[in-house]
C-alpha cells in the first residue's frame, strides 16, 4: 500500500488526480497541500494547509512514496513574472525536493507541450526549467506529462480559454502523426494517465505527450 502527496489538488487536473487516488485500492493515504481547506472528507485523505513560504514546516516528517504535481497559473491571473515563476517553477521544484527527502521514489509532473529550458518564450522556458531541475533531483522515476490545451470546465470563468477549447475540439482530428502532441486533452484523462502510469512505473525518466497519455487510458 502506497502513500502519495498531491500539489494543485484544487485545480482542474489536480482535483481529478485526487479523486482517482482516493478510489485506488493501491493507496492507503493521500496527502494534499492546499492554501485553504477544500471541505472534502475521506478516510484516506490528509489535508495540510500551507503554501510555498511555509512548505518546509508543513511537510516536515511527512513520509510518502510518490508526489503528484499539477501546479500552474496563467499570465492573465499572475501578470507579475516573478510570482508566475515562483508558482510554475520554484514551488514544484521545492515540493519535489522535500518529497524526495521524505522518502518519495517517484514524481509525476504536469508540464506543457513545448517545455524547453532554452526557449525564448517565458512560459515554455519556465516549464522547461522546472522539468530540468526536478530531473536533477534524481528520483527513481520521473514521469513528465506534457499536454497541449487542457480541456474541461474550470471553476473560474475564462472566456478566451472557453473559445479556444471549443476550437481545439473541432481541429483536434487535424493533428496527426508527429503533430498529435498538440491535440487538446481532457483534464480527467491527464489525471487518469498519471495515476495509471504509477501502477507500472519502471522507467527512470519518461516524457509523455498526447499519444502516450491516451495509451495509458486503455
VENUR-V934989 format. One line per field, one symbol per residue. ss: DSSP state (~ for helix, > for strand, _ for the rest). burial: b if it has 24 or more other ideal C-beta (glycine too) atoms within 12 Angstrom, else e. Layout:
ss = ???
burial = ???
This chain:
ss = _>>>>>>____~~~~~~~~~~~____>>>>>>>>__________>>>>>_____~~~~_______>>>>___________~~~~~~~~~~~~~~~~~~~~~____>>>>>___________~~~~~~~~~~~~~~_____>>>>>____>>_______~~~~~~~~~~~~~~~~__~~~~~~__>>~~~~~~~~~~~~~_____>>>>_~~~~~~___
burial = ebbbbbbbbbbbbbbbbbbbbbebeebebbbbbbbeebeeeeebbbbbebbbeebeebbeebbbbbbbbbbbbeeeeeeeeeebbbbbbbbbbbbbbbbbebebbbbbbbbbbbbeeeeeeebbbbbbbbbbbbbebebebbbbbbbbbbbbeeeeeeeebeeebeebeeebeeeeeeebbbbbbbbbbbbbbbbbbbbebeeeebbbbbbbbbebee
